[in-house]
Amino acid sequence: MPATVGLDALPALLANPDAIVWLDLLEPGEPERKMLEDVFKLHPMSIEDMLADAPTPKFERFADYAYIVWHAVRPGWEKQKDFALCDLDVMIGRNYLLTSHNDILPSVEEAFAAATTDAGVLRKGPASCAARIAEVLTERFLPLIERIDRDIDALETAIIRDSGPHLLQIIFDLKDGVQRLRRVGVHQRAVLDRLSRGSERDVEIIPEEARPFFRDAYDNFVRVVDSVEGFKDTVNSTMDAYLSMQGHKLNEIMKVLTLISTIMLPLTFIAGVYGMNFDGEASALNMPELRWKYGYLATMGFMGITATGFVWYFRRKKWL
């Protein structure tokens, strides 16, 4: 049956080819470095990479083990507007599995709980345990993909209804999130693909019976990457739609302002002519309407008729 032992028992267990050891490290630091060097005999570069943050997933094959870096969705993203990714370092040896992460990851917790309660899980070997982690880790990307899909649909609707400046920040946030997922997803898909296919050199670390489980995780992650690729084009389209709507709104505003200016132009001309204050008594040609009893009313009526005539003409031309 699976049992939890202290670090002092690790050398003896690792020396026993029939024992399967799973060591899970949470927030490893310098104290763990010496143990990894002395007990697990890991390459110094592997340890250095494990203690640092890897920008992208990767797979490296060493003489006695395989070093894998996966990226997982950081827990708690469901309650946040944005999401974050974190590293999960995995070392698969002939009789040990070493996992290292800075966040408590459900994928590791579920697989570790299964291994400690079911002897058959560990009996299948370290690679099968790693494949179980990969399956859960991959599945946890799917709800995130669904949320991004809903966010994009809501954004498209908002752009049509009201393409205000506040939507620009939402577009940039979505674009940034999609780019992060795409950058990680392409490399992680390649890592899962290699684990599912294997090679003659990898067979002693990743046996044939473990590869179908990695293939299942790979198939799920292909859906994730394909969705992200589609999101990339859709987000770019929403940006184009936003700019088009902004241009359309600007054209409508300029159209209204132009029509108002066009209507006011003859009225301004009439008011300007009658505002020159020619002396009507000096000559009959000098605007006799200035001293006319109904001159003001006649002028205002003329201006009203002019404005109404312009509005009627614009409506007839369907400019209004």
C-alpha positions in Angstrom: 0.0 0.0 0.0 1.2 3.6 -0.6 2.8 5.2 2.4 4.2 8.6 3.3 7.8 8.6 4.5 10.3 11.1 5.5 13.1 12.5 3.4 15.6 10.3 5.2 14.1 7.3 3.6 14.4 8.6 0.1 17.9 7.2 -0.7 16.9 3.6 0.2 13.7 3.8 -1.7 15.3 5.2 -4.8 17.9 2.4 -4.7 15.1 -0.1 -4.7 14.0 -0.7 -8.3 10.6 -2.2 -7.1 9.7 1.0 -5.2 7.9 3.9 -6.8 8.6 7.3 -5.2 6.6 10.5 -5.7 8.0 13.6 -4.1 5.9 16.8 -4.4 7.6 20.1 -3.7 5.6 23.2 -3.0 7.6 26.5 -3.3 11.1 24.8 -3.4 14.1 26.9 -2.6 17.7 26.6 -1.8 17.2 24.0 1.0 15.8 21.6 -1.6 18.6 22.2 -4.1 21.1 20.1 -2.2 18.6 17.3 -1.7 17.9 17.2 -5.5 21.6 17.1 -6.3 22.6 14.5 -3.7 19.6 12.2 -3.5 18.1 12.4 -7.0 21.3 13.1 -8.8 19.6 15.7 -11.1 21.6 17.8 -13.6 22.4 21.2 -12.1 20.7 22.9 -15.1 17.5 21.0 -14.4 17.5 22.1 -10.8 18.3 25.7 -11.8 15.3 25.6 -14.3 13.1 24.0 -11.7 13.8 26.8 -9.1 13.1 29.5 -11.8 10.0 30.4 -13.8 10.0 29.0 -17.3 8.4 31.3 -19.9 7.1 28.4 -22.0 6.5 24.6 -21.6 9.3 22.3 -22.6 10.6 18.7 -22.7 14.2 17.7 -22.0 15.5 14.2 -22.0 18.5 13.4 -19.8 20.2 10.1 -19.2 18.1 8.8 -16.3 15.0 11.0 -16.4 12.8 13.3 -18.4 12.3 16.9 -17.4 9.0 18.5 -18.3 7.6 21.9 -17.8 3.9 22.4 -18.1 1.8 25.5 -17.6 -1.4 25.3 -15.6 -4.2 27.8 -14.9 -3.6 29.4 -11.5 -6.5 28.5 -9.1 -9.0 31.2 -8.3 -9.3 32.6 -11.8 -13.0 32.0 -11.8 -13.5 34.8 -9.3 -11.2 37.3 -11.1 -11.6 39.3 -14.3 -8.2 38.1 -15.6 -6.4 34.8 -15.4 -2.8 33.8 -14.7 -0.7 30.8 -15.6 1.9 29.1 -13.4 4.7 26.5 -13.9 4.5 22.9 -13.0 7.9 21.2 -13.2 7.8 17.4 -13.5 10.8 15.0 -13.4 10.0 11.4 -14.5 12.6 8.9 -13.6 12.7 5.1 -13.8 11.2 4.6 -10.4 10.3 8.1 -9.2 8.1 11.1 -10.0 9.2 14.6 -8.8 6.7 17.5 -9.1 7.5 21.1 -8.2 5.2 24.1 -8.2 4.6 27.4 -6.4 0.8 27.2 -6.3 -1.5 24.5 -5.0 -2.7 22.9 -8.2 -5.8 20.8 -8.3 -4.3 18.6 -11.0 -1.4 17.6 -8.7 -3.7 17.3 -5.7 -6.2 15.0 -7.4 -3.5 12.8 -8.8 -1.5 12.7 -5.6 -4.7 11.8 -3.6 -5.5 9.0 -6.0 -1.9 7.7 -5.7 -2.0 7.7 -1.9 -5.3 5.8 -1.7 -5.0 3.4 -4.6 -1.9 1.2 -4.9 -2.7 0.5 -8.5 -2.1 4.1 -9.5 1.6 4.0 -8.4 2.0 0.5 -9.6 1.4 1.7 -13.2 4.6 3.7 -12.8 5.7 7.4 -12.6 4.8 8.1 -16.2 1.2 7.0 -15.7 0.9 9.3 -12.6 2.3 12.2 -14.7 -0.2 11.4 -17.4 -3.0 11.6 -14.8 -1.7 15.1 -13.8 -1.6 16.1 -17.5 -5.2 15.0 -18.0 -6.6 17.0 -15.2 -4.3 20.0 -15.9 -5.5 20.0 -19.5 -9.2 19.7 -18.6 -9.0 22.8 -16.4 -8.2 24.9 -19.5 -11.6 24.1 -21.0 -13.8 26.2 -18.6 -11.4 29.1 -19.2 -11.8 28.7 -23.0 -15.6 28.8 -22.5 -15.4 32.0 -20.5 -13.2 33.7 -23.1 -15.7 32.6 -25.8 -18.6 34.2 -23.8 -16.6 37.3 -23.2 -15.9 37.7 -26.9 -19.7 37.2 -27.7 -20.6 39.8 -25.1 -18.0 42.2 -26.5 -19.3 41.9 -30.0 -22.8 42.7 -28.8 -21.6 45.7 -26.8 -19.7 47.0 -29.8 -22.9 47.0 -31.9 -25.1 48.5 -29.1 -22.7 51.2 -27.8 -19.1 51.3 -29.0 -17.8 53.6 -26.3 -14.2 54.2 -25.4 -14.4 51.9 -22.4 -14.6 48.9 -24.8 -11.1 49.5 -26.1 -9.6 48.4 -22.8 -11.7 45.3 -22.8 -10.5 44.5 -26.3 -6.9 44.9 -25.3 -7.3 42.8 -22.2 -8.9 40.0 -24.2 -6.2 40.2 -26.8 -3.5 40.0 -24.2 -5.1 37.0 -22.6 -5.5 35.2 -25.9 -1.9 35.9 -26.9 -0.6 34.5 -23.5 -2.7 31.4 -24.0 -1.5 31.0 -27.6 2.2 31.4 -26.7 1.9 28.8 -24.0 -0.5 26.5 -25.8 1.6 25.9 -28.9 4.6 24.7 -26.9 2.5 22.7 -24.4 0.7 20.9 -27.3 4.1 20.0 -28.7 5.3 18.6 -25.4 2.1 16.5 -25.0 2.5 15.3 -28.6 6.0 14.1 -27.9 4.9 12.3 -24.7 2.0 10.6 -26.5 4.2 9.5 -29.4 7.4 8.7 -27.6 10.6 7.5 -29.1 13.0 4.6 -28.7 15.1 6.7 -26.3 12.1 7.7 -24.3 10.5 4.2 -23.9 12.3 3.4 -20.7 11.0 6.5 -19.0 7.6 6.8 -20.9 6.5 3.2 -21.5 4.0 2.3 -24.1 1.1 1.7 -21.7 1.4 5.3 -20.4 1.2 7.0 -23.8 -2.5 6.6 -24.5 -3.2 8.7 -21.4 -0.9 11.4 -22.6 -2.6 11.1 -26.0 -5.9 11.8 -24.4 -4.5 14.9 -22.7 -3.0 15.9 -26.1 -6.4 15.5 -27.8 -8.0 17.7 -25.2 -5.3 20.3 -25.5 -5.6 20.4 -29.3 -9.1 21.7 -28.7 -7.7 24.4 -26.5 -5.1 25.5 -29.0 -7.6 25.4 -31.9 -10.0 27.5 -29.9 -7.3 30.0 -29.0 -6.3 30.3 -32.7 -9.9 31.1 -33.5 -10.1 33.6 -30.6 -7.1 35.4 -32.0 -8.8 36.1 -35.3 -12.1 36.9 -33.6 -10.5 39.5 -31.3 -8.8 41.1 -34.2 -12.2 41.2 -36.0 -13.7 42.9 -32.9 -11.0 45.5 -33.0 -11.8 46.2 -36.7 -15.5 46.3 -35.8 -14.9 48.7 -33.0 -12.9 51.0 -35.2 -15.6 50.8 -37.9 -18.3 51.6 -35.4 -16.2 54.5 -34.1 -15.7 55.8 -37.6 -19.4 55.4 -38.4 -20.3 57.3 -35.2 -17.9 60.0 -36.1 -19.3 60.2 -39.6 -22.8 60.6 -38.2 -21.7 63.3 -35.9 -20.0 65.2 -38.7 -23.1 64.7 -40.9 -25.3 66.3 -38.2 -22.9 69.1 -37.7 -22.6 69.7 -41.4 -26.3 69.8 -41.9 -26.7 72.2 -39.0 -24.0 74.4 -40.4 -25.7 74.3 -43.9 -29.0 75.3 -42.4 -27.5 78.1 -40.4 -25.4 79.5 -43.2 -28.3 81.2 -45.1 -29.8 82.3 -41.9 -26.5 83.9 -40.9 -26.3 85.5 -44.3 -29.8 87.0 -43.9 -29.1 88.2 -40.4 -25.8 89.7 -41.6 -27.4 91.6 -44.4 -30.1 93.1 -42.2 -27.5 93.8 -39.6 -25.6 96.3 -41.8 -27.9 99.1 -40.6 -28.2 101.0 -43.8 -30.1 104.3 -43.5 -33.5 103.8 -45.2 -34.2 107.5 -45.4 -31.0 108.3 -47.3 -32.2 106.3 -50.3 -35.1 104.1 -51.3 -32.4 101.5 -52.3 -31.0 101.5 -48.8 -33.1 98.7 -47.3 -36.5 100.3 -46.9 -37.6 97.3 -44.7 -35.6 98.8 -41.8 -38.4 101.2 -41.1 -41.2 98.9 -42.1 -43.8 98.1 -39.4 -43.6 94.4 -40.1 -39.9 94.2 -41.1 -38.8 92.1 -38.1 -41.6 89.6 -38.5 -41.1 89.4 -42.2 -37.3 88.7 -41.8 -37.8 86.1 -39.1 -40.5 84.4 -41.2 -38.2 84.4 -44.2 -35.5 82.8 -42.2 -37.9 80.2 -40.9 -39.1 79.4 -44.4 -35.5 79.1 -45.5 -34.6 76.7 -42.7 -37.7 74.6 -43.2 -37.0 74.4 -46.9 -33.5 73.1 -46.3 -34.8 70.5 -43.8 -37.4 69.3 -46.3 -34.8 69.1 -49.0 -32.4 67.0 -46.8 -35.2 64.7 -45.8 -36.1 64.2 -49.5 -32.5 63.3 -50.3 -32.6 61.0 -47.2 -29.7 62.8 -45.6 -31.8 63.2 -42.4 
